[in-house]
Amino acid sequence: MDHHYDGDEDYMPQEDDWDRDMLLDPAWEKQQRKTFTAWCNSHLRKAGTQIENIEEDFRDGLKLMLLLEVISGERLAKPERGKMRVHKISNVNKALDFIASKGVKLVSIGAEEIVDGNAKMTLGMIWTIILRFAIQDISVEETSAKEGLLLWCQRKTAPYKNVNIQNFHISWKDGLGFCALIHRHRPELIDYGKLRKDDPMTNLNTAFDVAEKYLDIPKMLDAEDIISTLRPDEKAVMTYVSCYYHAFSGKQKAETAANRICKVLAVNQENEQLMEDYEKLASDLLEWIRRTIPWLENRMPENTMQAMQQKLEDFRDYRRLHKPPKVQEKCQLEINFNTLQTKLRLSNRPAFMPSEGKMVSDINNAWGNLEGAEKGYEEWLLNEIRRLERLDHLAEKFRQKAAIHEAWTAGKEDMLQKLDYETASLSEIKALLKKHEAFESDLAAHQDRVEQIAAIAQELNELDYYDSPSVNARCQRICDQWDALGALTQKRSEALQRTEKLLETIDQLYLEFAKRAAPFNNWMEGAMEDLQDTFIVHTIEEIQGLSTAHEQFKATLPEADKERLAILGIHNEIAKIVQTYHVNMAGTNPYTTINPQEINTKWDKVRQLVPQRDQALIEEHARQQNNERLRRQFANQANVIGPWIQNKMEEIGRISIEMHGTLEDQLAHLRQYEKSIVNYKPKIDQLEGDHQLIQEALIFDNKHTNYTMEHIRVGWEQLLTTIARTINEIENQILTRDAKGISQEQLNEFRASFNHFDRKRTGIMDAEDFKTCLISMGYNLGENEFSRIMSIVDPNRMGIITFQAFIDFMSREAADTDTADQVMASFKVLAGDKNYILADELRRELPPDQADYCIARMAPYTGPDTVPGALDYMSFSTALYGESDL
C-alpha cells in the first residue's frame, strides 16, 4: 500500500520538491543515479556492504534501513527477513517512518513504488535522505541547508578571483570551484596556480581524483557528463559538494575537541602548579620558623655592650626586614590554599590535601610558637644593655686614665736612658740639665693619677667585671713602670752634672780653634773656586792676563801652609785633654763646623788644582793662536769675493738697462758673464770650507773683515738669480720682437722710454710712473681705461710693471697679432671648408708632434653634419685664446 507523508510545511522550497508528473531528464537521471549510488556506498561501506543498482538493491528495504542506521547513528525497528512482497513493503515503510520521524515531509513517495523498483521514486527518496542528513544541518552565518552550503562555498572560494559560485549547477562546470575548495583547506594537495579556466576536464578530474585519494570522498560525478550537459544536475552537485563540507568541517571538529582537551589539561596543570607552589612555600616558611625560634629563645648574655647592641640591631632587623616578608608569605599561602580549593571545586576535582605537617593549621601553630618565643626577647635585650652600660662606663673611665698616663709615659724610659750628654756641647749639657729638672717636677705631679688608676681597677675587681684580668695586668704594668721611671730619673741627673764639669774645661780651646780655622777655610774655598773657574777668552791678550794672575797666586802658598799647621796644633791639644780625662767627644765643635780632616782635604785639593790650572792656560793659549790664523785665512778670501760679487751685479744691471747693440749682442754678452760667474764657484766652495772650520772652532767674530758667510751666500745666490733672470728677459724680448715684428729701433725706443720713467733705476716702474709714461706717449687716460691697461700689464695686481710687461703692452699697441678667428679660419682651410676636421687631415698638414697635440685636445664634433672621427676645431681655437683676445 502507498504511504503518503504530509507535514505542516515543506522541508525544502517548492523548486526542490519531487514532481511525480515530470519525467527525469535522461542526462540528469544518469548524473543523479551515479552520484546518489556513490553517496550511499560511502556510508554503507562502514557497515561492510554496498549497492550496485540503486532502484534494485533498495527494493527489499534491508539496505535502506541499514543506510539510515549508519547515517543517523540510531537503531531502527527490527527488519522483516522474509522474501515476500509484504515483508519488503514492511521494511520500506519502517525506513520511511524513520525519515518522517526526523521532521521530513515526503511528497507522494510510497513504499510500493520503491518495492516495485520505480527509479524516479527511488532517486527522490534518496535525495530526501541526503537533504535531511547531509545538508539540513549545515549552518553558516545564520543561513542553513542549501543556502548555508552555498554561502560556505562562496566564503571559502572568495580569495580565488577566477571562481564565482552562484548556484549548484553551471558555477561548477569549469571545475575550478572544486579545486579552490580543496586548495583552500589543503593547499599542499593541488598546485592551483597551474590550473586553467579553459581546461575544465583537467580541473574536474584533478579535483575528483584528489578528493577520492586524500579526502576519502568517492567520485560521485563524471567529468564528461558535467561538461557535456548544458546545466548539470543541481541535486548531484549539491550532494557531492556537501561531502566536501563534511570532510573539512570534520577537521574543524577535531581541532575543537583537541582544544577542549588542552583546556582541561591546562586547568589540571595549573592546579598541580598551585599545589607544588603551596608545598614549596609551606616548606620554606616552616623551615624559616624552625631556624628562627632557637635564635629568639637564646638568652645567653654577651660580655660587651657592642655585642649586645648588635643583638638588639639583629632583632630590629628581624622585626623590620625579615619577619614582614614572612607575614606576607603566610597570608599569601592561605590565599593560595583557598584559591586552589575553589578552583578544584569549580572544576569538579577532589579537594587538595597538603603533605603531612603542612596544613594551614600546622603553619598557624608553628607561627604561634614563633610569636611566643619572640615575646620578652626585646625587653631582655634592653635590660642587659643597661647593665653592661654601667660596667662599660667604669671600664671606659679606667681605659681613658690609663691611656692618658701611658701616652704621657710613652718614650720616657728611652729618653731617661739616652746617652745624648756624651756627645753634647757645654751649652747643650746646660740645656739638658734645665730640661731634666722640669721633668722631675712633672713626674711628681702625675703620682695622683697613678693612684686613681689603681683604685678604679680595684673597684672593677669587686664588681666582677668580665675583663678584670686584662684590667689588672694593665694596672700592674703602669705601677711597675712608675717605679722604674723614678730610678732612671735619679741616675740621669747624676750623669748630666758630671759631664757638665768636664766639658767646661775644653770649651775655651774649641773657641780658639774656631776663630783661626774659619778665615783659613774661607781662603782655601776661594782658591779652589778660582782654580776651577771656567774661562772663555777670544784673544791672545785675554789668555796672557789670566796666566799672570795665576803666577801671583802660586807665590802665596808657602805662607798659607804655616797657618794650616798652627790651626791643627790647637786641635791636637784638645785631643790630649779628652784622652786624659776619658771624655766621649763624639760631638762637634759648638763654635764651628770646620774640622781638621776638612782642612787637610781642602789643602790637598788646592795643591792638586794648581798644576791642572797651569795646563789649561797653556792649552787655551795654543787654541787662541790657531783661531787667529783661521780668522785671517777667511778674511783674506772674503775681502776679495765680496767686492767681486757686487761688481758683477752692477755690470749686469748696466747691461740690462743700457742696451748696447742688438738683443742678440746683449744675450751673447750676458752668457759670457754667466760663464765667468759659474767658473768662480770653486772660490765660493773654498770659502765655505774655511767657514766650516771657523764654526767648528766656535769663533763668532772676525775683526779682519766685514763680510760674513751668510752675506757671501746671499750675494752669490742673488748674482746667479739676476744673471739667469736677465738672460731670460732678453730671450723673452727677442721672442716678443720676432712674434710681433718689432724692429730693433722700436725696442730701443721702448727701453729709452722705460728707463726714463724708471726714476729709481730698479728695472721696474710703479703704477704712477707707468701712468705718466702713457700720458707722455699721447694716451688719453680715464680711470676705467687705465684700470683696463693695468689688468693687462699687472694681472697679479702687484702694483709694478716690468720691462717685459711694458714691451708686451707696447707690442700689442704697435703690431698686429693672431686672433682666435684667424686660427679658426686657418683650420677651416686645412679641413676643406668643413665645420670639422679629421685626424688624418691634421697629420697630413701639420708636423707630427703638433698634430698629436691638436688631436689629444680637440673635442668630438657634434654638429648635424658630423661623421665618425670628426673633431671640433672651432672650440679648440677659442680655447687657445681664452675668453677674450686682447
GIJOSUL-V970188 format. One record per helix or strand. SS is the DSSP state (helix for helix, strand for strand). FROM is the first residue (numbers start at 0). TO is the last residue. If there is no record, write none. Layout:
ss/from/to
SS/FROM/TO
SS/FROM/TO
This chain:
ss/from/to
helix/13/15
helix/25/46
helix/53/56
helix/61/71
helix/84/100
helix/110/114
helix/118/134
strand/138/139
strand/142/143
helix/144/156
helix/169/171
helix/175/184
helix/191/193
helix/199/213
helix/222/227
helix/233/296
helix/304/345
helix/359/373
helix/376/408
helix/411/415
helix/419/421
helix/425/444
helix/446/461
helix/467/531
helix/539/553
helix/556/580
helix/595/657
helix/662/678
helix/680/695
helix/708/739
helix/743/756
strand/763/765
helix/766/775
helix/782/792
strand/799/801
helix/802/813
helix/819/829
strand/836/836
helix/838/844
helix/847/856
strand/859/859
strand/870/870
helix/872/879
